[in-house]
Amino acid sequence: MTELKRSENYKESNVLERKTNNAVGQAVKVMDYKVVRTVLILLVIAFFVFRMYIQ
């Protein structure tokens, strides 16, 4: 079972690496970074609102 999972993860990482080689892959990579950034910004905003609410 773990062996199968490991090979699946390996395949997925290979697919991801292949994706990043072409233009679409680059776009997906940039989009992922944007999503991560927006989530971080939302977390920071939520944190400040939470602090103001407590005080």
Helices and strands as residue ranges (DSSP letters): H 2-19, H 23-54
